[in-house]
Amino acid sequence: MPDQADKTFDYIIVGAGSAGCVLADRLTEDADVSVLVLEAGKRDRNPFIHMPVGFYRLTGGHLTWGYETVPQKQANGRRIAFSQGKVMGGSSSINGMVYTRGNAADYDRWAIEEGCPGWSCAEVVPYFIRAEKNNRLLDAYHGTSGPLGVSDQTFTHPVTRLFAQAAQQFGIPFNHDFNGAVQEGCGFYQINALNGRRSSTASAYLSRSRARHNLSIRATAHVSRIVIERGRAAGVEYTTGGARASKARATREVIVCAGAFGSPRLLMLSGIGPARHLADVGLDVLVDAPGLGENLQDHIDVDTIYRLKNISSYDAYKMPLMKIRAGLEYLFFGGGPVSSNIVEGGAFWFSGAAPVTPDLQFHFLPGAGVEESTPGLAGGSGCTLNSYFVRPRSRGTVRLAGSDPRTPPLIDPNYWADPYDLERSLDGLLLSREIMAQPVLRDFIDGEQLPGGRIQSREELIDFLRAYGRTAYHPVGTCRMGEDDLAVVDCQLRVRGVEGLRVVDASIMPSLVSSNTNAATIMIAERASDLIKRAGSSEPVMRAAARLPGGTPIREQTPS
């Protein structure tokens, strides 16, 4: 690839992650537009990225930023590991591939309660559909002609099917599509994969546009600051390896897609942020943005782990012969255990607070110790049911540790700062136990490994939450969208106070969606691509839906 140093482009995209790859593809659909993408990570060539089961090898490895939180006051002062993807495709290349959009009420809350017109359910549904290449043909809730692979699982473990039966025995109805007419229920997740291979935004979007003459991509490029001249984003400074700093200029826009930690960090390093904080770390203040780095939200996961008897789980594949067998099945047929994302089953249900829409989400894994920082079993087979409260009230921050761009940010999710969140986490833990105690599982459960059967009192369970609660890897909100004085970007995702600068990633969400966040991040980028293309034009973006697919009414909206 030719050297891009000191060259000029129409658009510069910082970060080839879940959002950046989408924008790179969509913006270069116009052959007259030039785009430079700068990604701090490497190409997505690691084979474990592309085989679904490989995600458990990726969450704590060299393809991540290796972040951790500051000590969490309500979690026994622990620093919690917080993996975020540092590779082409970002976290869409290393996550568990669960494809859930959230609840329709989430987006109507954005539009109405949180002051983000243009982002209602009616207005975002068309972008979810546009992105999808879903293997559920003739399904009005899904798209089939988009780049992003979405599919039912090609392999579902028998233990996962037992979980679904147990959830139904408890009283949770089966739901064949968490992204369909209703969210509540139990069932099997659709995943970002097709034909047994992960569908990240790098493999889905960037691979089809990489050869375009108007797209330049630079890997291992660390952007140190946005160059702002006379109130306008004019370009960026970046380094690759040990080389001297290079500059690239943008004639139209710089678009920051560095995630809920990276985007506020880069803006602050560029002189945009809370004035007092910037001064404290020795940076000149170009734009006082007091809301930048505030409003950090995340789901905090709580695991219950069980020992199995009379049946094996994916833990059996730790044995060399079983690994060989599974590998050969995947190699020759593209199926079997290697084609599983492990996070196969789940549910959306209601806590004791009696919410209108589900406020608890569950993930079932037919294995123990699969995800980073979760304990496994010394031998035998196990399974895991984790839960989290999907709409936490606690808010945290992202701050700079200093003015050196190489220094990791200070990440404080402030977990359980609001006692309401802790109560809902406890509800999720108790509900997990009830599901796993159903009759259909009695011949297969050999005891509770975590928290352990001896942990029964409220005080003991709260102590367990504080000792073992961990991130679900869903940080959002640190460059919040809105129309009030603390909003960082407006509803067109333009940074307030600077021309030619946008943020497009999960950091712009005013509040968490009630599910995994990757699908929503891709939707944001799809919609942003239209907003950018239509900049300065009176032509509306995609028409808002008057009804959800299947006929469910949606409040009428005027396209923004």
N, C-alpha and C positions, 0 to 999 in steps of 0.2 A: 504494500500500500504506500503511495507517495506521502512524503512529509506534509502534514497539514499546518505546520507552524506558520504563524503570521499570515495566514490566508483569510479570506473573507467569504462568508456564507450568508445566506438569507436567515437561516435559523441555526442556533447551536443548542443541542439538547445535552444536558448534564445528567448522565445516568442512563444506562441501557438496561433498566430493570423492568418491572411489571408494567409500568406506564411508559417509560422512555422508548421501548421497542415498538409499542403501538403507535406512538407519535411519529417515530422515524419512518415507519411504513406508510402511514396515512398521509403525512405531509409530502413525501416524495412521490405520491401518486401523480402529482403535478410535475411534469418533466422540466418545467421552467423554474422550479424551486430547488435551491441547493441546501443541503442539511449536513451538519457535522454532529456526530454523536461521540461523546467522550465518556468512557466507562473505566472506572478504577480497577475493576476486576479483569479476569482473563476470559478468553473464549470458552464457550460451554462444551468443551471436548471431553470432560471426564465421563467415562461410560456409566458411572453410577447415577449421573443426572438423568439419563434417558430411560433407564429401567425403573419402573415405579417403586419396586421394593427398595431401591437404593437410597431413598430419602433418609432412612435412619442412619446412613453413613455420612450424611452431608451437613446435618444441623450444627455440628460442633467442629467442623473441619476448616481447611484452608480456603474454602470457597465462601467463607463468611467474614464479617468484619470483626468478630471476636469481642463484641460489646458485652458489658455487664452493667448493671444498675449501680447507683450509689446505695449504701446500706439502707434497707427498707425498715422504717421504724415499726410498722405493724407486722413485720415478718421476721421477728427476732434479730433485726439488724443485719440480715443476710444481704450479700451482693448476689443478684440473680443473673445467671448467664442469659444473654439475649441475642441469639443469632439473627443476623440479617444478611441476605445474599450479597456477595461481592464477586459477581460473575455475570456474564451476559445472560439476561433474563432475570437478574436479581433474585428475589425470594421466590419467584415463580419457577426457578430452576432448582430450588432446594426444599421447597415446602412439601406438605403431605398431599397436595393436589386436590384437596376437597373443594368441590365447586358448589358454593352456596351464595346466593345473592343478598340475603337478608330478608327483612319483612317489608311489605309495601308501606307500612306505617313509618318505617325509618325515613324514607325519602320524603313522605308528606310532612314529617316533622322537620326535616331540613328546610323545606320550602316555606312552611307556615310559621312554626314556632321559632325556628332558628334563623329566619330572615334570609333565605337563599332561594328567591324566586327563580324558576327555570330548572329546579332539581327535584321536582315532585316525582312520585312513582310514575305518573302518566308520561313524564318527559324523559325518564331514564330507561324505562323498559325497552324502547326501541333500540337503545345502544347495547344492552345486554344481548338482545336477539341478533343484532348486526354482527357482533363479535363471534358468535358461536358457529362451529361446525359440529352439531350435535348428532349422535347416532340414533336418536329417537326421531325417526322420520315421521312426517305428517303430524307433528305435535305443535299446536298453536302457541305453546308457551316458549318454544325454543327455535333458534335459527339453525339452518343447515348449510348455508353458503358462506359463512365467515371463516376466518383463518384459525380460530382457537378451537382445538379439539376438546370436546366434552363427550363423555360416554358413560354408559353403565359399566360396572366392573366386569371384566372378563373372567375373573376368578373370585368367588366369595367363599371364605372358609366356613366349614360346618359350624364352628363355634360362634361365628358371627350370626348365623341363622338362628342358633339357639338364643342368642341375646335378643334378637328381634321378637322371637316367640315370648321370651320372658317379659319384655316391655309391654307386649300386648296383654299378657296375663295380668300385669300390674294395672292395666287400664288405659294405656296409650294406644290409640288406633294406628294401624299401619298406614303409612303415607308413601306412595310410589314415586312422589316427586316433591322434594322440599322447595323447589323453585316453581311450583305450579300454583293451583288455585288457593291452597292453604299451606302454611308453613308447619303447623303443629302436627305431631305424630312421630312415629319411629319408622326406621327403614334403612335403606342402603344408600350411601352417598354416591352421586355422580362425581366423576373425577376429571381432571384435565389430562386426559390421555386418549389416544386413538391407536388401535391395532397393537396394544401392549407397550406403547412408548409414551413417555411424558410429553405433554404439549405445553411447553413454557411459552412466554411471549417471544423469547429468542428463536425457538424452533418454529413457532407458528407465524409470527409476523416478520421478524428480521431476516429469516432465511429466505423468504420470498422476495425481499426488497434489496438484499445485500448486493446484488449485481447491478443495481441501477446506477447509471453514471452520475446521478445527482446526489448520491448518498455516500458520505465518507464516515468511516467508523474507526475510532482509535481506542484500542484496549490498553489496560494498565496506565490510563491517563488520569492523574489525580488533579482535580481542579482546586486551586488554592483560593481564588477569589473571582468575583464578577467585576469587570471593569465598568465603572459608572462614570460617564462624562456628561456634564451639564444636565444632570437629572435623568439620564437615559442609559440603559444597559447597552454598552457598545461592544462587549465581547467578554472573554474570560482569559485568565492566566492558568496554565496547567503544566505539570511535569510528567515525564514518562521515564521510569527507571531513575538512573542517576543523572539524566540529562539536565541541561539548564532549563529554566522556565521558558515556556513558549506562550505566545498569544494567538488567539483566533478572534476575528471580529465578526459581528452579526449585524447585518443591515436592517433586519426586521425585528427579531426577538431572540432573547436568551430564555430558554425554557428549562427550569430546574425540576428534575425528576429523581431526586436523590433519597426520597423516603422521609419518614417521619422524624428520623434523627439527622440524616444528612442534609436535608433541605434547609431547616432552620440554622443548622451549623454553618452552611455555606453563606447564607444570607447575612448572618452575624459577622462572619469573617470578612464580608464585603462592606461592612459599615451600616447594615440595616438591622435594627433590633432595638431592644430596650436600652435607652441612652445610658442609664446608670451602669448597667451590666457591661456594655461595650467599653465605657470609660474605665471600669474596674480592671478589665483585662488588657488595657492599653491600646484600644482600637479607636480610630476616629469615627465619629458618628455622622453618617451622611443622611440617614433617615431614622428618626425616632419611631420605632414600631413596638410599642409596649406589649402588644399581644403575641409577638413572635416568640416561639419556644414555650409558650403557655399552653394549657388545654390538652396536655398529653393524656391519652386514654389507652388502656389495654385491657384485654381479658386475662384474668388470672385463673389458671388451670388447677384443678384439684384431682389427683389420681386415686382411684381405688384399684388394687391389684389382687388377683385371686389365683390360688393354686388349683390346677385341674387334675382330675382323675378320670379314668375310663375313656379319655379322648386326648389327643395331642393338639397343640397349637403351632404357630410358626416357630416357637422355640425349638421344636424338633429339628428344624432346618439348620440349627447350629452344628449339627453333626456333619462331618465331612461327606459321607456318602449321600446324605439327604441334600446337601448343597449341590453335589454333582448332578443328582437326579433332577432337581429343580432347574439347574442351569441348562441341562440338555433339553428339557421340555420347553423352556423359553427360547432356546436357540433354534430349535427345529419347528416349533409350532406357535411361538409368540404368545404363549399362554402359561397357565399354571401359577404357582406362588410368586414367581419373579414379576409377573404382570400385576400383582396386587400392590396397592398403596399402603396396605396394612390397616390404615384408618378406614375400615370398610363400612361399619354401621354407625348409627347414631339416632338422635332424637332431639326434638324441640318440644319443651313442655313448660309447665307453669310452676312457679315457686309458691310458697305459702303466703306471699303478698297479694295473691289473686289479681295478677295483671290482666289487661285486656288481650294482649298478644303474648306469646311465649317469651319468657325471660331467662330460661335455662337452656343451654345446649349441651349435648352429650356426644362423645366420640367413643366408639368401641373398637378396641384393637385386640385381635386374637394372638397376643404375645405379651410378655412382660419386659420392662426395661427397654422399650423400643426407642422412645424419644430421649433427647438429651436431658441429663440430670434426673432421670427416673430410675429407681432401683430395679434390678432384675432379680431372677431366682437363681439360687446356687445350683439347682438341677431340676429336671422335670419341665413340665409345661405350665404356662400361666396365661392369664388374659388381663386386660386393663379396661376399665371404664372411667373416663374422665369427664368432668363437668365444669362449666363456668357460667357465671351471671353475665348475660349479654349486654346489659345497659348499665355499666357501673357509673356511680355518681362521683367517685374520686377523680381528681384531676392532678396531673403532675407537670413536670417541666423538662425541657432540654436546655442546657446552658453550656457555654464554652469553659474549658478548663484553663485556657490561656489563648494567646494570639497566634500560636504556632499551628498551621493547618494540619500538621501531622499528629497532633494530640487528640485523642478520642474525646468526644463530648461527655458531659456529665448528664447522665440519664436518670431521672427520678420519676418513675410512674406513680409513686405515692400510693401504692396498693393499700386498699382497705382504710384509707384515711377517713372515709365516711363509713360509720358503723353499719349503715344499711347494706353496703356491699358485702360485709362480712357475714351478715345474717343470710343473705341470698346464697353465698358460697356454702354456708352450712346446710341450707335447704338442698342444694345440689348434691352434697355429700350424702345426706340422709336418703335422698331419692335414689341415688346410685345403689346404696345398700339394699333398699327395698326391691329394686328391679332384680338385683343379683340373688335375692332370696326366694325368687318365684319357683314354683314346683318343677317346671320344666328343666331347671338347672340343678336340682338337688342331687341327681346321680352323677354330676360332673364337677361340682365344686368341692374341693378338698380343703377349704378354709380360706380365710381372708388374710393375705400377706400384709397389706397396707390399707388402712391404718393398723389392722390387726383386731381380732375379736375382743381383746381385753379393753380396747378403747371404746367406751360407751357413754360416759357422762358428757354433758354439754361442755364443761370446762376442758375435758380431755380432747374432745373433738376440735374445739377452738385452738388448743395448743397444737394439735396436728396440722390444722390449716396453716398456722403461722410458721410451722417448721418445714412444711413440704410444698406449699403453694408456689407455683412457677408461672412464667409467662406462657401465653398461648401464641406469642409472636404476632400480635395484631396491633401494633402501635399506630395511632392516628392522631390528627387534630392539631399539630404544632404550628401549622401555617393556616389557621382556620379561615374558612370562607364565610363571608357575611357582609352586612351593610353597616354595622355599628363601628364605633371608634377603635375597638380592639381587634377587629377582623384584620388579618394580614393580607388576604387577597379578596377581590370583589367576586361577584357571582360569574364573571367571565374568567376568573382565576388569574387576573392581573394583579401584580404586587402593588399595593397602594403606596403612592409617593415616588414611584420609579416608572418611567415609560419603557416599553419594550422588554418587560420582564414578567414572566409568569411562573407559577408553581403548579405542577400537574402530577400529583401522586396522592397517597393516602393521607398525607399531612394536611390536606385542605378540608378533609371531612370535619364538619362542625361537631359531630358526635359519632360514636361507633355504630355500625350497623349490627343487627342482631344475628350475627353469624360470623364465619370466616370472612376475611376482608379482601382476598385477592381478586375475586370476581368483581367486587365493587370498584377496586382500583383500576382494573382494565376498563370497566364502563366509564369511569371518570376520564381516562385517556381517550377513549373513543369519542366521547362528547366534546372534550377539549379540542380534538383535531378539527371538528366542525366549527367550534367557536373561533379558532385561529384562522381557518380558511375563510370564514365569513367576516373577519375583522374589517370594520369600515364599510360593511355592506348591510343593506336593510333586509336582505334575504334571510328568512328564518332558518334555524337549524332543523333537524329532523322533526317532523310533525309529532306532537304529543298524542298519545293514545287516549281516546275517549273511554275505552274500556280495556281491561286486561284481556289477554287472549282467553277464550272460553266464555266471554260475555260478562265477567265481573265488572260492574260499573266503577269508573274512576272519575273523580271530580274533574270537570272540563278545565283545561288550561290553555292559555295562549302561548304558542311557542316563543321562546326568547330569541 
